[in-house]
Amino acid sequence: MRKNLSKSGRQQFWEDHIARCAVSGLNQVEYCRSNKINIKSSYYWKRRSKDRVGATHNFCGTLASQAASDFAAG
């Protein structure tokens, strides 16, 4: 990820990856390795998304299903 992204740019970056992970069939670690994403950052964003939504989910799970449909819709 580029370090000079704005706050909203970082959020969009992770929302996109959450959506892609949901449809990839991979678990969080496999997805991060295959996409050269820092696993610790993915855990941070997973926790941040959970706190923001107030729901229990995993990086490639429940919240990601909604993000995947939003991502597919365009």
C-alpha positions in Angstrom: 0.0 0.0 0.0 1.2 3.5 -0.8 2.1 5.4 2.4 0.9 8.7 1.0 -2.8 7.8 0.7 -5.3 10.0 2.5 -7.2 8.6 5.5 -10.2 7.9 3.2 -7.8 6.4 0.6 -6.5 3.9 3.2 -10.0 3.0 4.3 -11.0 2.4 0.6 -7.9 0.3 0.1 -8.8 -2.0 3.0 -12.5 -2.1 2.1 -11.5 -3.2 -1.4 -9.2 -5.9 0.0 -11.9 -7.1 2.4 -14.2 -7.5 -0.5 -11.7 -9.3 -2.6 -10.8 -11.6 0.2 -14.4 -12.5 0.7 -14.7 -13.8 -2.9 -11.2 -15.3 -3.0 -11.9 -18.5 -1.0 -8.7 -17.9 1.0 -8.3 -17.3 4.7 -6.9 -14.0 5.9 -3.2 -15.1 6.1 -3.3 -16.8 2.7 -5.0 -13.8 1.1 -2.4 -11.4 2.6 0.5 -13.5 1.5 -0.8 -13.9 -2.0 -1.4 -10.1 -2.3 1.8 -9.0 -0.5 -0.2 -7.3 2.3 1.1 -6.8 5.7 -0.7 -9.3 8.0 -0.4 -7.1 11.0 -2.1 -4.2 9.1 -4.9 -6.6 8.0 -5.5 -7.5 11.7 -5.6 -3.8 12.6 -8.2 -3.1 9.8 -10.2 -6.1 10.8 -10.4 -4.9 14.3 -11.1 -1.3 13.2 -13.9 -2.5 10.9 -15.4 -4.6 13.7 -15.3 -1.6 16.1 -16.8 0.7 13.5 -19.6 -1.7 12.6 -20.1 -3.2 16.1 -20.4 -6.7 14.6 -18.4 -9.8 15.0 -16.8 -10.9 11.7 -13.6 -12.0 10.2 -11.4 -10.4 7.5 -12.8 -12.6 4.8 -16.2 -13.2 6.3 -19.5 -11.6 7.3 -18.7 -7.9 6.8 -16.7 -8.9 3.7 -19.8 -10.4 2.2 -21.5 -7.0 2.2 -18.4 -5.3 1.0 -18.1 -7.9 -1.8 -21.6 -7.1 -3.1 -20.9 -3.4 -2.9 -17.6 -3.9 -4.7 -19.2 -6.1 -7.4 -22.0 -3.5 -7.9 -19.4 -1.0 -8.9 
